[in-house]
Amino acid sequence: MTYHEPVLAREVVDRLVTFPGGLYLDGTLGGGGHSRAILDRLDADGRLLALDWDEDAHANQEGERAVLGRDSRVSLLRLGFGDLDRLPAPWDACRFQGVLLDLGLSSHQVDTPDRGFAYLYDGPLDMRMDRRLERGAADLLTELDERELADLFFRYGELPEARKLARLLVQARTERALDTTGRLRQVVEGRFGTRGSFSLLSRLFQALRIAVNDELGQLERGLEGAFQRLAPGGRLAVITYHSLEDRRVKASFRLWAGEDDRPRSRHLPVRELPVRARLLERRGLVPGAEECERNPRSRSARLRVLERVEA
């Protein structure tokens, strides 16, 4: 089984690597595919720092990850990209020519049943990207009340059925614990039917995963930390996979580009914002038909890139 196929790899390195002898950061190591593609564009003086808070990414010794481990230009740290303010010395004083954040799950995470990320496999309802986190998805379903669950499902899964679903799960947990992916799927399909549950389960699992890992908080901190660590002329590339992520990335990029991101209204004066970056992909890049056919999990991906411009 392939650990993970990097999404939009050629498009990423074409736009990110502008100086082959520079210092680059891959904030989401995963299977090492993007890191390998970046290194292939660097010369002997180039350097790459790769981060991942998932211990499996660091334990993996196959494929691209194994090649990375033998490359003296690479340094690996077990750290989430939302914690760039905690980079140890000497990295804490570095400025990068390019930073990549790929916000998707790796195929390894999705296809490993005991990680609990996918409802297609039966396993513990965990979903922690970093197993050092205290609470998994089963803990949330056990501890939160009906109102809190409904709010979570609506906010992070954008589920119209949030209240109905929360009521169903609170009732179901009184009968038997919701502690496996199979049990959760059984309850949902029992109420909404097998056919009608596909989209609902996808959004439900997304909502739980985002809450467990504080993904949107990690993203906001990661975007700010990455932008602050860019050298003048450095580039930030972000790959998103759903609208909650993409809206936040787009808003941050527009803010740094000096664009007023508020809804247009004649009652609001236009804000004069400092221009600190220029947008390289205003609408974002999406995978082509060939890549989507080869790797169906890439279909929802969107790549946005900016360049820091101030001295």
MARTORNU-307570 format. One record per residue (C-alpha): residue number from 1; residue in three letters; chain; x, y, z. Coordinates in pm, whole numbers, m for minus. Example, Ala and Ser with C-alpha at 12.3 -4.5 7.8 and 13.67 -1.06 7.14 Angstrom:
// residues 2
1 | ala | A | 1230 | m450 | 780
2 | ser | A | 1367 | m106 | 714
***
This chain:
// residues 311
1 | met | A | 0 | 0 | 0
2 | thr | A | 132 | 344 | m91
3 | tyr | A | 177 | 557 | 223
4 | his | A | 54 | 864 | 39
5 | glu | A | 62 | 1014 | m310
6 | pro | A | 143 | 1385 | m297
7 | val | A | m126 | 1608 | m444
8 | leu | A | m36 | 1874 | m706
9 | ala | A | 333 | 1796 | m651
10 | arg | A | 461 | 1946 | m978
11 | glu | A | 245 | 2255 | m941
12 | val | A | 372 | 2304 | m585
13 | val | A | 744 | 2289 | m663
14 | asp | A | 707 | 2497 | m981
15 | arg | A | 568 | 2784 | m773
16 | leu | A | 740 | 2731 | m440
17 | val | A | 1105 | 2670 | m523
18 | thr | A | 1248 | 2992 | m665
19 | phe | A | 1598 | 2967 | m518
20 | pro | A | 1762 | 2620 | m537
21 | gly | A | 2015 | 2706 | m267
22 | gly | A | 1753 | 2831 | m20
23 | leu | A | 1594 | 2708 | 301
24 | tyr | A | 1247 | 2553 | 274
25 | leu | A | 986 | 2422 | 517
26 | asp | A | 740 | 2138 | 460
27 | gly | A | 493 | 2174 | 746
28 | thr | A | 319 | 1842 | 675
29 | leu | A | 573 | 1566 | 610
30 | gly | A | 330 | 1273 | 577
31 | gly | A | 477 | 1014 | 342
32 | gly | A | 747 | 1255 | 226
33 | gly | A | 627 | 1296 | m134
34 | his | A | 618 | 1676 | m137
35 | ser | A | 944 | 1693 | 57
36 | arg | A | 1109 | 1468 | m201
37 | ala | A | 978 | 1683 | m486
38 | ile | A | 1114 | 1998 | m321
39 | leu | A | 1455 | 1839 | m264
40 | asp | A | 1472 | 1737 | m629
41 | arg | A | 1465 | 2110 | m716
42 | leu | A | 1729 | 2210 | m460
43 | asp | A | 2102 | 2211 | m520
44 | ala | A | 2373 | 2096 | m278
45 | asp | A | 2338 | 2414 | m71
46 | gly | A | 1961 | 2389 | m37
47 | arg | A | 1807 | 2279 | 292
48 | leu | A | 1467 | 2146 | 397
49 | leu | A | 1303 | 2133 | 739
50 | ala | A | 1008 | 1890 | 748
51 | leu | A | 753 | 1882 | 1030
52 | asp | A | 475 | 1641 | 1128
53 | trp | A | 305 | 1584 | 1462
54 | asp | A | 197 | 1230 | 1365
55 | glu | A | 446 | 977 | 1498
56 | asp | A | 360 | 739 | 1211
57 | ala | A | 508 | 986 | 962
58 | his | A | 839 | 972 | 1146
59 | ala | A | 832 | 595 | 1204
60 | asn | A | 764 | 516 | 838
61 | gln | A | 1082 | 393 | 670
62 | glu | A | 945 | 308 | 327
63 | gly | A | 924 | 479 | m11
64 | glu | A | 999 | 852 | m26
65 | arg | A | 1030 | 874 | 352
66 | ala | A | 1319 | 626 | 349
67 | val | A | 1497 | 831 | 80
68 | leu | A | 1455 | 1147 | 288
69 | gly | A | 1619 | 980 | 586
70 | arg | A | 1939 | 935 | 386
71 | asp | A | 1954 | 1293 | 256
72 | ser | A | 2184 | 1517 | 460
73 | arg | A | 1998 | 1827 | 340
74 | val | A | 1686 | 1730 | 541
75 | ser | A | 1602 | 1782 | 908
76 | leu | A | 1289 | 1627 | 1061
77 | leu | A | 1099 | 1745 | 1367
78 | arg | A | 791 | 1601 | 1538
79 | leu | A | 597 | 1924 | 1559
80 | gly | A | 270 | 2053 | 1418
81 | phe | A | 277 | 2348 | 1178
82 | gly | A | 54 | 2534 | 1421
83 | asp | A | 349 | 2545 | 1661
84 | leu | A | 602 | 2728 | 1446
85 | asp | A | 663 | 2964 | 1738
86 | arg | A | 810 | 2663 | 1922
87 | leu | A | 1078 | 2576 | 1668
88 | pro | A | 1397 | 2487 | 1856
89 | ala | A | 1731 | 2654 | 1791
90 | pro | A | 1874 | 2715 | 1539
91 | trp | A | 1548 | 2699 | 1342
92 | asp | A | 1378 | 2960 | 1561
93 | ala | A | 1586 | 3235 | 1402
94 | cys | A | 1551 | 3116 | 1042
95 | arg | A | 1363 | 3274 | 754
96 | phe | A | 1243 | 3047 | 474
97 | gln | A | 1238 | 3094 | 98
98 | gly | A | 932 | 2873 | 80
99 | val | A | 678 | 2710 | 312
100 | leu | A | 430 | 2436 | 216
101 | leu | A | 123 | 2337 | 416
102 | asp | A | m75 | 2039 | 281
103 | leu | A | m386 | 2025 | 498
104 | gly | A | m511 | 1684 | 387
105 | leu | A | m496 | 1345 | 556
106 | ser | A | m241 | 1099 | 427
107 | ser | A | m363 | 778 | 263
108 | his | A | m188 | 593 | 545
109 | gln | A | m399 | 769 | 807
110 | val | A | m722 | 706 | 618
111 | asp | A | m645 | 341 | 542
112 | thr | A | m525 | 244 | 892
113 | pro | A | m836 | 119 | 1077
114 | asp | A | m704 | 176 | 1429
115 | arg | A | m658 | 548 | 1359
116 | gly | A | m1036 | 587 | 1325
117 | phe | A | m1033 | 849 | 1048
118 | ala | A | m1258 | 662 | 801
119 | tyr | A | m1605 | 515 | 844
120 | leu | A | m1528 | 259 | 572
121 | tyr | A | m1319 | 58 | 820
122 | asp | A | m1417 | m65 | 1164
123 | gly | A | m1180 | 41 | 1438
124 | pro | A | m1143 | 259 | 1749
125 | leu | A | m1310 | 598 | 1714
126 | asp | A | m987 | 790 | 1771
127 | met | A | m900 | 1048 | 1499
128 | arg | A | m605 | 1200 | 1688
129 | met | A | m336 | 1307 | 1444
130 | asp | A | m104 | 1343 | 1741
131 | arg | A | m158 | 1058 | 1985
132 | arg | A | m22 | 1276 | 2263
133 | leu | A | m356 | 1461 | 2259
134 | glu | A | m574 | 1367 | 2555
135 | arg | A | m916 | 1328 | 2388
136 | gly | A | m1021 | 1134 | 2082
137 | ala | A | m1349 | 1137 | 1890
138 | ala | A | m1511 | 877 | 2118
139 | asp | A | m1441 | 1101 | 2417
140 | leu | A | m1620 | 1393 | 2250
141 | leu | A | m1924 | 1180 | 2171
142 | thr | A | m1932 | 1061 | 2533
143 | glu | A | m1870 | 1391 | 2713
144 | leu | A | m2047 | 1662 | 2511
145 | asp | A | m2416 | 1731 | 2563
146 | glu | A | m2671 | 1744 | 2283
147 | arg | A | m2640 | 2120 | 2228
148 | glu | A | m2262 | 2108 | 2218
149 | leu | A | m2263 | 1817 | 1972
150 | ala | A | m2514 | 1993 | 1746
151 | asp | A | m2298 | 2305 | 1746
152 | leu | A | m1988 | 2099 | 1663
153 | phe | A | m2161 | 1918 | 1375
154 | phe | A | m2299 | 2240 | 1227
155 | arg | A | m1982 | 2448 | 1269
156 | tyr | A | m1726 | 2196 | 1147
157 | gly | A | m1934 | 1969 | 926
158 | glu | A | m2183 | 2228 | 794
159 | leu | A | m2454 | 1970 | 853
160 | pro | A | m2818 | 2087 | 820
161 | glu | A | m2917 | 1777 | 1019
162 | ala | A | m2691 | 1876 | 1312
163 | arg | A | m2962 | 1889 | 1580
164 | lys | A | m3132 | 1574 | 1461
165 | leu | A | m2800 | 1392 | 1447
166 | ala | A | m2692 | 1511 | 1793
167 | arg | A | m3022 | 1393 | 1943
168 | leu | A | m2982 | 1055 | 1776
169 | leu | A | m2627 | 1004 | 1905
170 | val | A | m2706 | 1114 | 2261
171 | gln | A | m2989 | 859 | 2268
172 | ala | A | m2769 | 589 | 2113
173 | arg | A | m2489 | 633 | 2367
174 | thr | A | m2729 | 556 | 2654
175 | glu | A | m2777 | 213 | 2501
176 | arg | A | m2418 | 138 | 2408
177 | ala | A | m2096 | 337 | 2385
178 | leu | A | m2012 | 511 | 2058
179 | asp | A | m1649 | 403 | 2070
180 | thr | A | m1586 | 250 | 1725
181 | thr | A | m1626 | 373 | 1370
182 | gly | A | m1845 | 73 | 1294
183 | arg | A | m2080 | 147 | 1584
184 | leu | A | m2115 | 513 | 1481
185 | arg | A | m2180 | 420 | 1120
186 | gln | A | m2438 | 160 | 1226
187 | val | A | m2632 | 416 | 1429
188 | val | A | m2631 | 679 | 1153
189 | glu | A | m2725 | 434 | 876
190 | gly | A | m2997 | 287 | 1095
191 | arg | A | m3167 | 627 | 1108
192 | phe | A | m3083 | 780 | 767
193 | gly | A | m3040 | 469 | 551
194 | thr | A | m2733 | 332 | 380
195 | arg | A | m2764 | 540 | 62
196 | gly | A | m2857 | 861 | 236
197 | ser | A | m2572 | 840 | 486
198 | phe | A | m2268 | 871 | 259
199 | ser | A | m2243 | 1251 | 256
200 | leu | A | m2368 | 1278 | 613
201 | leu | A | m2104 | 1038 | 745
202 | ser | A | m1829 | 1217 | 552
203 | arg | A | m1924 | 1549 | 707
204 | leu | A | m1976 | 1397 | 1051
205 | phe | A | m1630 | 1240 | 1050
206 | gln | A | m1483 | 1567 | 920
207 | ala | A | m1647 | 1760 | 1204
208 | leu | A | m1521 | 1521 | 1471
209 | arg | A | m1169 | 1516 | 1325
210 | ile | A | m1151 | 1897 | 1311
211 | ala | A | m1269 | 1925 | 1671
212 | val | A | m1037 | 1654 | 1806
213 | asn | A | m728 | 1809 | 1646
214 | asp | A | m828 | 2177 | 1669
215 | glu | A | m754 | 2189 | 1297
216 | leu | A | m888 | 2537 | 1231
217 | gly | A | m698 | 2678 | 1528
218 | gln | A | m385 | 2500 | 1405
219 | leu | A | m444 | 2646 | 1060
220 | glu | A | m481 | 3005 | 1180
221 | arg | A | m169 | 2981 | 1395
222 | gly | A | 17 | 2800 | 1119
223 | leu | A | m69 | 3056 | 852
224 | glu | A | 43 | 3345 | 1069
225 | gly | A | 358 | 3166 | 1182
226 | ala | A | 450 | 3062 | 828
227 | phe | A | 398 | 3410 | 685
228 | gln | A | 603 | 3572 | 959
229 | arg | A | 891 | 3332 | 887
230 | leu | A | 902 | 3399 | 513
231 | ala | A | 1209 | 3582 | 384
232 | pro | A | 1139 | 3878 | 151
233 | gly | A | 1043 | 3723 | m181
234 | gly | A | 962 | 3396 | m4
235 | arg | A | 651 | 3202 | m97
236 | leu | A | 377 | 3030 | 101
237 | ala | A | 181 | 2746 | m66
238 | val | A | m125 | 2592 | 99
239 | ile | A | m332 | 2296 | m23
240 | thr | A | m686 | 2285 | 117
241 | tyr | A | m951 | 2015 | 87
242 | his | A | m1277 | 2165 | 209
243 | ser | A | m1446 | 2504 | 224
244 | leu | A | m1382 | 2572 | 593
245 | glu | A | m1007 | 2556 | 534
246 | asp | A | m1010 | 2733 | 200
247 | arg | A | m1213 | 3030 | 323
248 | arg | A | m964 | 3094 | 602
249 | val | A | m662 | 3064 | 373
250 | lys | A | m821 | 3290 | 112
251 | ala | A | m909 | 3553 | 375
252 | ser | A | m557 | 3555 | 521
253 | phe | A | m397 | 3577 | 178
254 | arg | A | m618 | 3868 | 76
255 | leu | A | m544 | 4049 | 400
256 | trp | A | m168 | 4020 | 346
257 | ala | A | m215 | 4131 | m15
258 | gly | A | m379 | 4452 | 112
259 | glu | A | m730 | 4362 | m4
260 | asp | A | m1039 | 4437 | 204
261 | asp | A | m1202 | 4098 | 262
262 | arg | A | m1521 | 4232 | 419
263 | pro | A | m1851 | 4195 | 228
264 | arg | A | m1891 | 4486 | m13
265 | ser | A | m2124 | 4752 | 118
266 | arg | A | m2170 | 5122 | 50
267 | his | A | m2207 | 5168 | 427
268 | leu | A | m1851 | 5045 | 497
269 | pro | A | m1553 | 5263 | 405
270 | val | A | m1279 | 5090 | 207
271 | arg | A | m993 | 5003 | 441
272 | glu | A | m642 | 5105 | 342
273 | leu | A | m441 | 4794 | 424
274 | pro | A | m65 | 4752 | 395
275 | val | A | 47 | 4541 | 100
276 | arg | A | 277 | 4273 | 237
277 | ala | A | 231 | 4004 | m29
278 | arg | A | 111 | 3942 | m382
279 | leu | A | m125 | 3663 | m480
280 | leu | A | 15 | 3423 | m739
281 | glu | A | m295 | 3204 | m780
282 | arg | A | m597 | 3423 | m719
283 | arg | A | m855 | 3153 | m786
284 | gly | A | m637 | 2866 | m673
285 | leu | A | m518 | 2566 | m872
286 | val | A | m704 | 2236 | m881
287 | pro | A | m581 | 1895 | m1000
288 | gly | A | m629 | 1804 | m1362
289 | ala | A | m844 | 1519 | m1487
290 | glu | A | m548 | 1283 | m1515
291 | glu | A | m444 | 1332 | m1153
292 | cys | A | m800 | 1300 | m1026
293 | glu | A | m838 | 972 | m1213
294 | arg | A | m507 | 841 | m1079
295 | asn | A | m568 | 968 | m726
296 | pro | A | m939 | 1023 | m655
297 | arg | A | m860 | 1166 | m310
298 | ser | A | m710 | 1470 | m481
299 | arg | A | m1040 | 1582 | m635
300 | ser | A | m1130 | 1836 | m367
301 | ala | A | m780 | 1987 | m342
302 | arg | A | m707 | 2354 | m412
303 | leu | A | m362 | 2514 | m413
304 | arg | A | m317 | 2880 | m319
305 | val | A | 22 | 3058 | m333
306 | leu | A | 145 | 3402 | m229
307 | glu | A | 478 | 3581 | m225
308 | arg | A | 596 | 3808 | 52
309 | val | A | 696 | 4143 | m95
310 | glu | A | 806 | 4385 | 176
311 | ala | A | 1173 | 4435 | 258
***
